[in-house]
Amino acid sequence: MHRRTTGMLLIMIAALLYGTRYLAAAIYGSSSPVWSTDHFNDMLNYIGNGPIIFSTIALLLGITYLLVAELEGTSMRKQIEQIKSSWNEFDLYETGGTSGKGKNK
């Protein structure tokens, strides 16, 4: 799997985990006759901080994977350009100063 794909999947997992906490608290309190901010915060406390912790970890890993992929892609492009220029220089050397493209030997 590519680093960009892995990074995006980890960010999507982070969003899913973040929303799951609130959704679980809403489902848990759906049978309650009273709705208030304090009551919802109590339900969030009942769910715990596990989804938030895992969401934060997944988000940080996803961002890290995306940054590494971008930095790696930049250095790879430079290497490809260097290979192309070296190849062209070698081609000029072998053909005696002309590119030699389109000629049959």
Backbone torsions as a table, in degrees:
resi	resn	phi	psi	omega
1	MET	NA	141.7	-179.4
2	HIS	-77.1	155.2	-177.2
3	ARG	-64.7	-37.5	178.9
4	ARG	-64.6	-41.6	178.6
5	THR	-64.2	-43.8	178.7
6	THR	-63.1	-41.8	178.8
7	GLY	-62.5	-43.9	179.5
8	MET	-66.9	-38.3	177.4
9	LEU	-64.0	-40.4	178.6
10	LEU	-65.9	-37.0	177.1
11	ILE	-67.7	-38.3	176.7
12	MET	-65.7	-39.1	176.8
13	ILE	-63.9	-39.3	178.1
14	ALA	-61.5	-43.3	178.7
15	ALA	-65.6	-40.2	178.8
16	LEU	-63.3	-44.8	179.4
17	LEU	-66.0	-37.6	179.3
18	TYR	-64.0	-44.3	180.0
19	GLY	-73.0	-29.4	-179.1
20	THR	-62.2	-36.5	179.9
21	ARG	-59.9	-48.0	-179.1
22	TYR	-69.5	-38.8	178.8
23	LEU	-65.3	-41.3	178.9
24	ALA	-64.9	-39.4	178.1
25	ALA	-65.8	-38.3	179.0
26	ALA	-68.1	-41.2	178.0
27	ILE	-65.9	-41.8	-179.4
28	TYR	-61.7	-37.8	-177.7
29	GLY	-94.7	8.2	-176.4
30	SER	-66.5	-25.4	-180.0
31	SER	-88.4	-1.5	-178.6
32	SER	-76.5	135.5	179.9
33	PRO	-76.8	-18.1	-176.2
34	VAL	-115.0	130.6	175.9
35	TRP	-118.3	125.4	174.9
36	SER	-152.0	168.0	179.5
37	THR	-63.9	-42.0	179.6
38	ASP	-63.2	-41.6	179.9
39	HIS	-64.4	-41.2	178.9
40	PHE	-67.0	-39.3	176.8
41	ASN	-64.0	-35.5	175.3
42	ASP	-63.5	-40.8	178.2
43	MET	-66.6	-37.0	176.0
44	LEU	-63.9	-39.4	176.9
45	ASN	-65.6	-34.4	177.8
46	TYR	-65.5	-37.5	178.2
47	ILE	-67.0	-38.1	177.6
48	GLY	97.4	-177.9	-176.9
49	ASN	-100.6	2.7	-179.1
50	GLY	-55.2	-51.9	179.4
51	PRO	-61.7	-34.6	179.0
52	ILE	-67.6	-42.0	-179.7
53	ILE	-64.5	-48.3	179.6
54	PHE	-66.0	-33.8	177.7
55	SER	-65.1	-43.1	179.3
56	THR	-64.8	-42.7	178.7
57	ILE	-62.7	-45.8	179.9
58	ALA	-63.9	-38.6	179.2
59	LEU	-64.8	-45.9	-180.0
60	LEU	-64.6	-41.3	177.0
61	LEU	-64.6	-40.9	179.0
62	GLY	-62.9	-44.0	178.1
63	ILE	-64.8	-40.3	178.4
64	THR	-62.0	-45.2	178.7
65	TYR	-61.1	-41.3	179.6
66	LEU	-65.8	-41.0	179.0
67	LEU	-65.5	-42.3	178.4
68	VAL	-63.5	-40.6	179.4
69	ALA	-63.7	-40.5	179.8
70	GLU	-68.5	-43.0	179.7
71	LEU	-67.6	-38.1	178.0
72	GLU	-66.7	-39.1	179.4
73	GLY	-64.3	-36.6	179.7
74	THR	-66.8	-45.0	-179.3
75	SER	-68.8	-32.9	178.0
76	MET	-65.7	-40.3	178.4
77	ARG	-62.2	-40.4	178.3
78	LYS	-64.2	-40.1	178.5
79	GLN	-65.5	-39.6	178.7
80	ILE	-64.6	-42.5	177.9
81	GLU	-64.0	-38.2	178.2
82	GLN	-65.9	-40.5	177.9
83	ILE	-63.6	-42.6	179.0
84	LYS	-62.4	-44.0	-178.9
85	SER	-67.8	-39.0	177.2
86	SER	-64.7	-39.1	179.5
87	TRP	-64.0	-43.2	179.3
88	ASN	-65.0	-39.9	177.8
89	GLU	-63.9	-42.5	178.1
90	PHE	-63.9	-40.2	179.3
91	ASP	-63.4	-41.7	177.8
92	LEU	-65.1	-39.1	179.7
93	TYR	-65.2	-43.3	-177.2
94	GLU	-68.8	-34.1	-175.6
95	THR	-94.4	2.6	176.7
96	GLY	79.6	33.5	174.4
97	GLY	104.2	-10.0	176.0
98	THR	-109.1	159.4	-177.4
99	SER	-68.9	-31.0	177.3
100	GLY	76.1	3.8	-179.6
101	LYS	-74.8	134.6	178.5
102	GLY	86.3	-1.8	179.0
103	LYS	-100.8	145.2	173.6
104	ASN	-100.7	136.2	-179.5
105	LYS	-90.9	NA	NA
